[in-house]
């Protein structure tokens, strides 16, 4: 078969296969174009999940009439200089509009700020019509209809309208977070209207307050109540944003957002670093919540990895990973001890009375069938009600130690009108003692009540410490809390002094590819600090003479190969440290205060003070919360006092 030049239409359709994956990809490209044009207001309308209609309207700078034809031609752009490494706009490849026009019906209406009228071009299946005059306000309107009509096979791979609509919403939200100075509106017959008002004016410096307000519009106000501010810089790379406290987490990674020079990305290295920062403070099946903004010289990051521009490559990936992990862990350590606000809400729901029945027509002698409301299952079946009596009443209405003779002879039983003192006298026999009554016998010093976890008052079920602050009630899981304290102490010991090593009787020789052997020996000083002695042993091999004593008997060959893979991917050798931390976590779990042990008041207060002084003590090693705080105002709500 002879070699021939493909037609422009086929070339554009091939390019569209990379750029335009689904309707959400079209929305992403068009919204990014509007942002690059300097718009302060962007409106998106969709129908049929974006397959029938996508319309993006902006008030940006517009496109001149003599440039409209170029705008829908491949490799034509106003956003790129002669240096392909100096990319400072969201778009730069010049492929989006021609790719869209090759697989759909594309209409572009635009009017520049100084023009008297607007112009329009239409592209149908790759064929251009126009430009011609049209009526339009200053700005641009891009309308895409009948997506993939020119390549109908692609429609078979589309999901339902609802799924495509959800994907479009997610794309708009991700972009909107990075641009709080722009108002976004998303509407259409297939969705509820989404309005994201601007939180600051165009051109002014974006403050943390404005950024957090925009993030709250997307993630909800609950995130802002549990977020920690991030701001750190290392070797020209700056990290800002917000990360949630460990106890505020999610079941999936959809609430993780990353931006490189304002560009939203889904880079596995960035999200891997975010996960690593929370590695020992949340459960393995839970995901942290965070919004990260990385600012660095465009020459040190390659955003031209894929036409969709969702992946990036860093010149120094180890630096970026270390910056993210170190900044978040420092923020967690500096935040002190604080619970997630969602814990109190869950606690309030757990305290709500359920299934409680209030007798109606209590003293009625009728036996007419009535329906009873039951909280758990709605109306239950009808049944005749007999005359009410204290002996047959619901336990909630029945007097304590009720004696049926008391009704017949109230004088003998001591039953009086109003509060029956004789009947209440029996209550004094039942005193509910704490594990150590001394914790509640005397008033706690004022400084203890002002402490974050307050003063211990009691221990219940031999595992939970009940403490009081000036304005809240705190319940602490003593085993989980002490487990975290022991674990942090072990980690500190690992990091402040060399790890104890055990010498192998016969050195272990591991054959590796030459490049892996080079990587491992380059990190030999770091590995030796953790008790692993590695040195070169000829071409393509390393010799291990010592291993960490804490790990005991182990598969040395597998450990070295795993470390080589990690160094190749992240340029770090943290795998060994993670293994040691895992051993430390196991030791902490088995060496901490067990459930069922009764503590004295002094011991309980000492545990609370250590928690306040230990970073990350809000969760245990397995990611479970160590304490829950219930504000006095919440307690008053439970009793209807507010």
C-alpha positions as CSV (number, residue, x, y, z in Angstrom):
1,X,0.0,0.0,0.0
2,X,1.4,3.4,-1.0
3,X,1.9,6.2,1.5
4,X,-0.4,9.1,1.0
5,X,-1.1,12.4,2.8
6,X,-4.3,12.4,4.9
7,X,-6.9,15.0,4.3
8,X,-7.3,17.9,6.7
9,X,-10.7,16.5,7.9
10,X,-9.3,13.1,8.8
11,X,-6.3,14.7,10.5
12,X,-8.7,16.8,12.7
13,X,-10.8,13.8,13.5
14,X,-7.8,11.8,14.6
15,X,-6.7,14.8,16.8
16,X,-10.3,15.0,18.2
17,X,-9.9,11.4,19.4
18,X,-7.2,12.6,21.8
19,X,-8.6,16.0,22.8
20,X,-12.4,15.4,22.7
21,X,-13.1,12.3,24.8
22,X,-16.6,13.2,26.0
23,X,-18.9,16.3,26.3
24,X,-17.0,17.3,29.5
25,X,-13.8,17.6,27.4
26,X,-15.5,20.1,25.1
27,X,-16.7,22.2,28.1
28,X,-13.2,22.1,29.6
29,X,-11.6,23.4,26.4
30,X,-14.2,26.1,25.8
31,X,-14.1,27.4,29.4
32,X,-10.3,27.5,29.4
33,X,-10.5,29.6,26.2
34,X,-12.9,32.0,27.9
35,X,-10.6,32.3,30.9
36,X,-7.6,33.0,28.7
37,X,-9.6,35.7,27.0
38,X,-9.9,37.6,30.3
39,X,-13.6,36.9,31.0
40,X,-15.1,37.8,34.4
41,X,-18.4,36.1,33.7
42,X,-18.8,32.7,32.0
43,X,-22.1,31.0,31.4
44,X,-22.5,27.4,30.3
45,X,-25.7,25.8,29.0
46,X,-26.0,22.1,28.1
47,X,-28.7,19.8,26.9
48,X,-28.8,16.0,26.5
49,X,-25.7,15.6,28.7
50,X,-23.8,17.9,26.3
51,X,-24.3,15.6,23.3
52,X,-27.2,17.7,21.9
53,X,-26.0,21.2,22.9
54,X,-23.1,23.0,24.7
55,X,-23.1,26.8,24.7
56,X,-20.4,28.8,26.4
57,X,-20.9,32.6,26.7
58,X,-18.2,34.9,28.1
59,X,-17.5,38.7,28.3
60,X,-13.8,38.4,27.5
61,X,-11.7,40.2,24.9
62,X,-13.3,38.5,21.9
63,X,-11.9,37.5,18.5
64,X,-11.3,39.9,15.7
65,X,-13.2,39.3,12.5
66,X,-10.1,38.6,10.4
67,X,-8.9,36.0,13.0
68,X,-12.1,33.9,13.3
69,X,-11.1,31.6,10.4
70,X,-7.7,31.1,12.0
71,X,-9.3,30.3,15.3
72,X,-10.8,27.1,13.8
73,X,-7.6,26.1,12.0
74,X,-5.1,23.6,13.5
75,X,-2.0,24.9,15.3
76,X,-3.2,28.5,15.3
77,X,-3.0,30.1,18.8
78,X,-2.4,33.5,20.4
79,X,-1.2,32.0,23.7
80,X,2.2,30.6,22.8
81,X,5.5,32.4,22.1
82,X,8.5,30.9,20.3
83,X,9.5,29.1,23.5
84,X,7.4,26.0,24.0
85,X,8.6,25.7,27.6
86,X,7.2,29.2,28.5
87,X,3.5,28.3,28.8
88,X,1.5,30.7,30.9
89,X,-2.0,30.1,29.5
90,X,-4.4,27.2,30.0
91,X,-4.6,26.6,26.2
92,X,-1.6,26.6,23.8
93,X,-1.8,23.7,21.3
94,X,-4.3,25.3,18.9
95,X,-6.2,22.0,18.5
96,X,-9.4,22.3,20.5
97,X,-11.7,24.3,18.2
98,X,-10.7,22.5,14.9
99,X,-11.0,19.2,16.7
100,X,-14.5,20.1,17.9
101,X,-15.5,21.4,14.5
102,X,-14.4,18.1,12.8
103,X,-16.8,16.0,14.9
104,X,-19.7,18.4,15.6
105,X,-21.6,21.4,14.4
106,X,-19.6,24.4,15.7
107,X,-20.7,28.1,15.7
108,X,-18.5,30.9,17.0
109,X,-19.9,34.4,17.4
110,X,-17.5,37.1,18.7
111,X,-17.1,40.8,19.1
112,X,-14.0,42.6,20.4
113,X,-14.2,45.4,22.9
114,X,-13.6,48.1,20.3
115,X,-15.6,46.7,17.4
116,X,-18.9,48.1,16.3
117,X,-20.4,44.7,15.4
118,X,-19.8,41.0,15.8
119,X,-19.0,38.3,13.3
120,X,-19.7,34.6,13.1
121,X,-18.2,31.5,11.6
122,X,-19.8,28.0,11.4
123,X,-18.0,24.7,11.1
124,X,-19.9,21.6,10.1
125,X,-18.0,18.3,10.0
126,X,-14.8,20.2,9.3
127,X,-16.1,22.5,6.6
128,X,-15.9,26.3,7.3
129,X,-18.6,28.8,6.5
130,X,-18.1,32.6,7.0
131,X,-17.2,34.9,8.6
132,X,-20.4,36.9,8.4
133,X,-21.8,39.8,10.5
134,X,-24.0,38.9,13.5
135,X,-25.6,40.6,16.4
136,X,-23.8,40.0,19.7
137,X,-22.7,41.8,22.8
138,X,-19.0,42.2,23.4
139,X,-17.4,38.9,24.2
140,X,-17.8,35.4,22.6
141,X,-20.5,32.8,22.3
142,X,-19.4,29.3,21.2
143,X,-22.1,26.8,20.5
144,X,-21.6,23.1,19.9
145,X,-24.5,20.9,18.7
146,X,-24.8,17.3,17.6
147,X,-21.6,16.2,19.1
148,X,-19.9,13.3,17.3
149,X,-22.5,13.4,14.5
150,X,-19.5,13.1,12.0
151,X,-18.1,10.1,13.9
152,X,-21.3,8.2,15.1
153,X,-19.2,5.3,16.4
154,X,-18.0,7.4,19.3
155,X,-21.6,7.9,20.5
156,X,-21.8,4.2,21.4
157,X,-19.1,4.8,24.0
158,X,-21.0,7.7,25.7
159,X,-22.6,7.1,29.1
160,X,-26.1,8.2,30.1
161,X,-27.2,11.8,29.9
162,X,-27.1,11.9,33.7
163,X,-23.5,10.6,33.9
164,X,-22.3,13.1,31.2
165,X,-24.1,15.9,33.0
166,X,-22.4,15.0,36.2
167,X,-19.0,14.9,34.5
168,X,-19.6,18.4,33.1
169,X,-20.5,19.7,36.5
170,X,-17.3,18.2,38.0
171,X,-15.1,19.8,35.3
172,X,-16.7,23.3,35.8
173,X,-16.2,23.0,39.6
174,X,-12.6,22.0,39.3
175,X,-11.8,24.9,37.0
176,X,-13.9,27.4,39.1
177,X,-11.9,26.7,42.3
178,X,-8.7,28.1,40.7
179,X,-10.4,31.4,39.5
180,X,-12.5,32.9,42.4
181,X,-12.5,36.3,40.5
182,X,-14.8,34.8,37.8
183,X,-18.5,34.2,38.1
184,X,-19.6,30.8,36.7
185,X,-23.1,29.8,35.8
186,X,-24.1,26.3,34.6
187,X,-27.6,25.7,33.5
188,X,-29.8,23.8,31.0
189,X,-32.9,21.6,30.7
190,X,-31.0,18.6,31.9
191,X,-29.7,20.0,35.1
192,X,-30.3,22.2,38.1
193,X,-28.7,25.6,37.8
194,X,-25.3,25.9,39.4
195,X,-24.3,29.4,40.3
196,X,-20.7,30.2,41.6
197,X,-20.5,34.0,42.2
198,X,-17.1,35.6,42.2
199,X,-15.6,36.0,45.6
200,X,-13.2,38.8,44.6
201,X,-13.0,41.4,41.8
202,X,-11.0,40.9,38.6
203,X,-7.5,42.1,38.8
204,X,-7.1,42.2,42.6
205,X,-4.9,39.8,44.6
206,X,-6.7,36.7,45.6
207,X,-6.7,36.4,49.4
208,X,-7.0,33.2,51.5
209,X,-10.5,34.4,52.5
210,X,-11.7,34.8,48.9
211,X,-10.2,31.4,47.9
212,X,-11.7,29.6,50.9
213,X,-15.0,31.1,50.1
214,X,-14.9,29.8,46.5
215,X,-13.8,26.4,47.7
216,X,-16.7,26.4,50.2
217,X,-19.0,27.0,47.2
218,X,-17.8,23.8,45.7
219,X,-17.0,21.5,48.7
220,X,-19.5,23.0,51.2
221,X,-18.9,25.1,54.3
222,X,-18.1,22.0,56.3
223,X,-14.7,21.9,54.5
224,X,-13.8,25.4,55.6
225,X,-14.6,24.6,59.2
226,X,-12.1,21.7,59.1
227,X,-9.4,23.1,56.8
228,X,-5.8,24.0,57.5
229,X,-4.1,26.7,55.5
230,X,-0.9,25.8,53.6
231,X,1.8,28.2,52.5
232,X,5.4,27.0,51.9
233,X,8.2,27.5,49.4
234,X,11.3,25.5,48.6
235,X,13.8,26.0,45.8
236,X,11.5,28.1,43.7
237,X,8.4,25.9,44.1
238,X,5.6,27.4,46.2
239,X,2.7,25.4,47.6
240,X,-0.5,27.1,48.9
241,X,-4.0,25.9,49.5
242,X,-5.9,24.1,52.2
243,X,-5.9,20.6,53.6
244,X,-8.5,19.1,55.9
245,X,-7.7,17.7,59.3
246,X,-7.3,13.9,59.4
247,X,-10.7,13.2,61.0
248,X,-12.4,15.0,58.1
249,X,-12.0,12.5,55.3
250,X,-14.0,10.9,52.5
251,X,-14.7,7.4,51.0
252,X,-13.2,8.4,47.6
253,X,-10.7,10.8,46.1
254,X,-13.2,13.1,44.3
255,X,-12.6,15.8,46.9
256,X,-9.0,16.2,46.0
257,X,-8.0,19.1,43.8
258,X,-4.5,20.0,42.4
259,X,-3.5,22.9,40.3
260,X,-0.2,23.7,38.6
261,X,0.2,27.4,37.8
262,X,-3.6,27.7,38.0
263,X,-4.2,24.7,35.6
264,X,-6.3,21.9,37.1
265,X,-4.5,18.5,36.8
266,X,-5.1,14.9,37.7
267,X,-1.5,14.0,38.3
268,X,-0.9,10.7,40.2
269,X,2.4,12.0,41.7
270,X,0.7,15.0,43.3
271,X,-2.2,13.0,44.7
272,X,0.2,10.3,45.8
273,X,2.1,12.9,47.8
274,X,-1.2,14.1,49.3
275,X,-2.0,10.5,50.3
276,X,1.5,10.0,51.7
277,X,1.2,13.1,53.9
278,X,-1.8,11.4,55.7
279,X,-0.4,7.9,55.5
280,X,-0.5,7.3,59.3
281,X,-3.3,9.5,60.4
282,X,-6.3,8.2,58.3
283,X,-7.6,4.7,57.6
284,X,-6.3,3.0,54.4
285,X,-9.8,2.9,52.9
286,X,-10.4,6.6,53.5
287,X,-9.1,9.5,51.4
288,X,-8.0,13.0,52.6
289,X,-9.6,16.2,51.4
290,X,-7.5,19.0,50.1
291,X,-7.0,21.7,47.5
292,X,-3.3,22.2,46.5
293,X,-1.9,25.1,44.4
294,X,1.7,24.7,43.1
295,X,3.4,27.7,41.5
296,X,6.8,27.2,39.8
297,X,8.7,28.4,36.7
298,X,7.0,26.9,33.6
299,X,10.4,25.7,32.4
300,X,10.5,23.3,35.4
301,X,7.2,21.5,34.5
302,X,6.1,20.0,31.3
303,X,2.3,20.4,30.7
304,X,2.6,19.2,27.1
305,X,2.6,15.5,28.0
306,X,-0.9,14.7,26.6
307,X,-3.3,16.8,24.4
308,X,-5.9,16.8,27.2
309,X,-3.2,18.6,29.4
310,X,-4.4,16.7,32.6
311,X,-0.9,15.1,33.2
312,X,2.3,16.9,33.9
313,X,6.0,16.0,34.4
314,X,8.2,17.8,36.9
315,X,11.9,18.3,36.4
316,X,12.5,17.5,40.1
317,X,9.6,15.2,41.2
318,X,11.3,14.4,44.5
319,X,11.4,18.1,45.4
320,X,7.6,18.5,44.7
321,X,6.7,15.4,46.6
322,X,8.8,16.4,49.6
323,X,7.3,19.9,49.6
324,X,3.7,18.6,49.6
325,X,4.3,15.9,52.3
326,X,6.4,18.2,54.5
327,X,4.1,21.2,54.3
328,X,0.9,19.2,55.1
329,X,2.5,17.3,58.0
330,X,3.9,20.5,59.4
331,X,0.4,22.1,59.2
332,X,-1.1,19.1,60.9
333,X,1.5,19.3,63.7
334,X,1.0,23.1,64.2
335,X,-2.8,22.8,64.2
336,X,-2.9,21.3,67.6
337,X,-5.8,19.0,68.6
338,X,-9.1,19.7,67.1
339,X,-12.0,17.3,66.1
340,X,-13.9,17.3,62.9
341,X,-17.2,19.3,63.1
342,X,-18.9,16.3,61.4
343,X,-18.3,14.2,64.5
344,X,-20.6,16.3,66.7
345,X,-23.3,16.2,64.1
346,X,-23.1,12.4,64.0
347,X,-23.2,12.3,67.8
348,X,-26.3,14.5,67.9
349,X,-28.1,12.2,65.5
350,X,-27.1,9.2,67.6
351,X,-28.6,10.9,70.7
352,X,-32.0,11.6,69.0
353,X,-34.8,9.5,70.5
354,X,-36.1,6.9,68.2
355,X,-39.2,4.7,68.5
356,X,-40.5,6.6,71.5
357,X,-44.3,6.4,71.7
358,X,-46.3,9.1,73.3
359,X,-49.7,7.8,74.5
360,X,-52.7,9.6,73.0
361,X,-56.0,10.0,74.8
362,X,-54.1,8.5,77.8
363,X,-56.9,8.2,80.2
364,X,-59.6,7.4,77.7
365,X,-61.6,4.2,78.4
366,X,-62.5,3.8,74.8
367,X,-61.4,0.6,72.9
368,X,-61.7,2.3,69.5
369,X,-58.8,1.2,67.2
370,X,-56.2,3.9,66.8
371,X,-53.0,4.2,64.8
372,X,-49.7,4.7,66.6
373,X,-46.8,6.5,65.1
374,X,-43.5,4.7,65.2
375,X,-40.4,6.6,64.2
376,X,-38.7,3.6,62.6
377,X,-41.5,2.3,60.4
378,X,-44.2,4.9,60.1
379,X,-47.7,4.0,61.0
380,X,-48.0,0.5,62.4
381,X,-51.0,-1.7,62.2
382,X,-54.2,-0.7,64.0
383,X,-55.1,-2.4,67.3
384,X,-57.7,-1.7,70.0
385,X,-56.4,0.2,73.0
386,X,-57.4,-0.8,76.5
387,X,-57.8,1.6,79.4
388,X,-54.4,3.1,80.5
389,X,-53.0,2.1,83.9
390,X,-49.6,2.7,85.5
391,X,-49.0,-1.1,85.6
392,X,-49.5,-1.4,81.8
393,X,-47.9,1.9,80.8
394,X,-44.9,2.3,78.6
395,X,-41.7,2.2,80.8
396,X,-41.1,5.9,80.1
397,X,-44.4,6.8,81.9
398,X,-44.4,4.1,84.6
399,X,-43.2,5.2,88.1
400,X,-40.1,3.6,89.5
401,X,-40.9,0.5,91.8
402,X,-44.6,0.9,91.1
403,X,-46.8,-0.8,93.6
404,X,-50.4,-1.4,92.3
405,X,-51.7,-1.2,95.9
406,X,-50.6,2.4,96.1
407,X,-53.5,3.5,93.9
408,X,-56.0,1.8,96.2
409,X,-54.5,3.0,99.4
410,X,-52.5,6.2,98.8
411,X,-52.4,7.2,102.5
412,X,-50.7,3.9,103.5
413,X,-48.2,3.9,100.6
414,X,-47.2,7.5,101.3
415,X,-48.2,8.6,97.8
416,X,-49.0,12.3,97.9
417,X,-50.2,14.7,95.3
418,X,-47.6,16.2,93.0
419,X,-44.1,14.7,93.4
420,X,-44.3,11.5,95.5
421,X,-41.3,11.8,97.9
422,X,-41.8,8.2,99.1
423,X,-41.6,6.8,95.6
424,X,-38.6,9.0,94.8
425,X,-36.7,7.9,97.9
426,X,-35.7,4.6,96.2
427,X,-33.8,6.5,93.6
428,X,-31.1,7.6,96.1
429,X,-30.0,4.0,96.3
430,X,-28.8,4.0,92.7
431,X,-25.7,6.2,92.5
432,X,-23.9,5.9,89.2
433,X,-20.2,6.0,90.2
434,X,-17.3,6.8,87.9
435,X,-14.3,4.6,87.7
436,X,-12.6,7.0,90.1
437,X,-15.1,9.2,91.9
438,X,-12.3,11.5,93.0
439,X,-12.3,12.9,89.4
440,X,-15.7,14.5,90.0
441,X,-15.7,15.1,93.8
442,X,-13.8,18.4,93.7
443,X,-14.1,21.3,91.4
444,X,-11.5,21.2,88.6
445,X,-9.0,24.1,88.5
446,X,-10.1,26.8,86.1
447,X,-7.0,26.3,83.9
448,X,-8.0,22.7,83.3
449,X,-11.5,23.7,82.1
450,X,-9.9,26.2,79.7
451,X,-7.7,23.4,78.2
452,X,-8.8,22.1,74.8
453,X,-9.8,18.7,76.3
454,X,-10.8,20.1,79.7
455,X,-10.8,18.2,83.0
456,X,-11.6,14.5,83.3
457,X,-14.9,13.9,85.2
458,X,-15.4,10.1,84.8
459,X,-14.6,6.9,83.0
460,X,-17.4,4.9,81.6
461,X,-17.4,1.3,80.4
462,X,-13.8,1.1,81.5
463,X,-12.7,2.6,78.1
464,X,-14.2,6.1,77.6
465,X,-13.1,9.2,79.5
466,X,-15.7,11.9,79.9
467,X,-14.2,15.4,80.3
468,X,-15.6,18.9,80.7
469,X,-14.4,22.1,79.2
470,X,-15.8,25.6,79.8
471,X,-18.3,25.2,76.9
472,X,-18.3,21.5,75.8
473,X,-18.4,17.8,76.7
474,X,-15.5,15.7,75.5
475,X,-15.5,11.8,75.2
476,X,-12.1,10.2,74.7
477,X,-11.3,6.7,73.6
478,X,-8.5,5.9,76.0
479,X,-7.0,3.0,74.0
480,X,-7.0,4.9,70.7
481,X,-5.6,8.0,72.3
482,X,-2.8,6.3,74.1
483,X,-2.0,4.3,71.0
484,X,-1.3,7.5,69.1
485,X,0.8,8.9,71.9
486,X,3.0,5.8,72.0
487,X,3.3,5.7,68.2
488,X,4.4,9.3,68.0
489,X,7.0,8.7,70.7
490,X,8.4,5.7,68.7
491,X,8.5,7.7,65.5
492,X,10.4,10.5,67.2
493,X,12.9,8.0,68.5
494,X,13.3,6.6,64.9
495,X,13.9,10.1,63.5
496,X,16.2,11.5,66.1
497,X,18.8,8.7,66.4
498,X,20.2,6.0,64.1
499,X,18.1,2.9,63.9
500,X,19.6,-0.2,65.5
501,X,20.9,-2.6,62.9
502,X,21.6,-6.4,62.9
503,X,24.6,-7.6,61.0
504,X,24.0,-10.5,58.6
505,X,26.2,-13.5,59.0
506,X,26.5,-13.8,55.3
507,X,26.0,-10.6,53.2
508,X,22.9,-10.8,50.9
509,X,23.9,-10.2,47.2
510,X,21.0,-8.9,45.1
511,X,21.2,-8.8,41.3
512,X,19.6,-5.7,39.8
513,X,19.5,-3.8,36.5
514,X,22.5,-1.4,36.4
515,X,20.3,1.7,36.7
516,X,18.5,0.3,39.8
517,X,21.8,-0.6,41.4
518,X,22.9,3.0,40.8
519,X,19.7,4.4,42.3
520,X,19.9,2.3,45.5
521,X,23.5,3.0,46.2
522,X,22.9,6.7,45.6
523,X,20.5,6.6,48.6
524,X,22.8,4.4,50.7
525,X,23.4,7.2,53.4
526,X,19.6,7.6,53.9
527,X,19.1,3.8,54.1
528,X,21.9,3.4,56.6
529,X,20.3,5.8,58.9
530,X,17.4,3.4,59.1
531,X,19.6,0.4,59.7
532,X,20.0,-0.9,56.2
533,X,23.6,-1.1,55.0
534,X,23.9,-1.3,51.2
535,X,27.0,-1.1,49.0
536,X,27.9,-1.8,45.3
537,X,29.0,-5.4,44.6
538,X,30.3,-5.3,41.0
539,X,28.2,-4.5,37.9
540,X,24.5,-4.8,38.3
541,X,24.5,-6.0,42.0
542,X,24.4,-4.7,45.5
543,X,25.4,-6.3,48.8
544,X,23.3,-5.9,52.0
545,X,25.4,-6.3,55.2
546,X,23.0,-5.0,57.8
547,X,19.2,-4.8,58.2
548,X,17.0,-2.9,60.7
549,X,16.8,-4.9,63.9
550,X,13.2,-3.8,64.4
551,X,12.1,-5.7,61.3
552,X,13.5,-9.0,62.5
553,X,13.6,-11.8,59.9
554,X,12.7,-10.4,56.5
555,X,12.9,-10.9,52.7
556,X,15.9,-8.7,52.0
557,X,15.8,-9.2,48.2
558,X,12.2,-8.1,48.0
559,X,12.9,-5.1,50.2
560,X,15.7,-3.9,47.9
561,X,13.7,-4.4,44.7
562,X,10.8,-2.5,46.2
563,X,13.1,0.3,47.2
564,X,14.6,0.4,43.7
565,X,11.1,0.7,42.2
566,X,10.1,3.5,44.6
567,X,13.3,5.5,43.9
568,X,12.8,5.1,40.2
569,X,9.3,6.5,40.4
570,X,9.5,9.1,43.2
571,X,13.3,9.6,43.7
572,X,12.8,8.8,47.4
573,X,13.5,5.8,49.6
574,X,10.6,6.3,52.1
575,X,9.4,2.7,51.7
576,X,11.8,1.5,54.3
577,X,10.7,4.3,56.7
578,X,7.1,3.3,56.1
579,X,7.9,-0.3,57.0
580,X,9.5,0.8,60.2
581,X,6.6,3.1,61.0
582,X,4.2,0.2,60.4
583,X,6.2,-1.9,62.9
584,X,6.1,1.0,65.3
585,X,2.3,1.3,64.9
586,X,1.9,-2.4,65.7
587,X,4.1,-2.0,68.8
588,X,2.1,1.1,69.9
589,X,-1.2,-0.8,69.4
590,X,-0.1,-3.7,71.6
591,X,1.7,-1.5,74.1
592,X,-0.9,1.1,74.9
593,X,-3.5,1.3,77.6
594,X,-6.0,-1.5,76.9
595,X,-9.8,-1.2,76.9
596,X,-11.1,-2.3,80.2
597,X,-8.4,-0.8,82.4
598,X,-9.7,1.5,85.0
599,X,-7.8,4.8,85.3
600,X,-7.5,7.2,88.2
601,X,-8.4,10.8,87.9
602,X,-4.8,11.9,87.7
603,X,-4.1,9.3,85.0
604,X,-7.1,10.5,82.9
605,X,-6.0,14.1,83.2
606,X,-2.4,13.2,82.3
607,X,-3.6,11.4,79.2
608,X,-5.6,14.5,78.1
609,X,-2.6,16.8,78.6
610,X,-0.4,14.5,76.6
611,X,-3.0,14.4,73.8
612,X,-3.0,18.2,73.7
613,X,0.8,18.3,73.3
614,X,1.1,15.6,70.7
615,X,0.6,16.3,66.9
616,X,-2.0,14.2,65.2
617,X,-3.6,12.9,68.4
618,X,-7.1,13.6,67.0
619,X,-6.9,10.2,65.3
620,X,-5.3,6.8,66.2
621,X,-2.8,4.9,64.0
622,X,-5.7,3.3,62.1
623,X,-7.4,6.6,61.3
624,X,-10.2,6.4,63.8
625,X,-11.1,9.5,65.9
626,X,-9.7,9.5,69.4
627,X,-12.2,11.8,70.8
628,X,-15.5,13.6,70.1
629,X,-16.5,17.0,71.3
630,X,-20.1,18.1,71.9
631,X,-20.6,21.8,72.5
632,X,-22.9,23.0,75.3
633,X,-25.1,24.6,72.7
634,X,-25.5,21.2,71.0
635,X,-26.5,19.6,74.3
636,X,-29.0,22.3,74.9
637,X,-30.5,21.7,71.5
638,X,-31.0,18.0,72.4
639,X,-33.1,19.1,75.4
640,X,-35.0,21.7,73.5
641,X,-33.4,24.6,75.5
642,X,-32.5,26.4,72.2
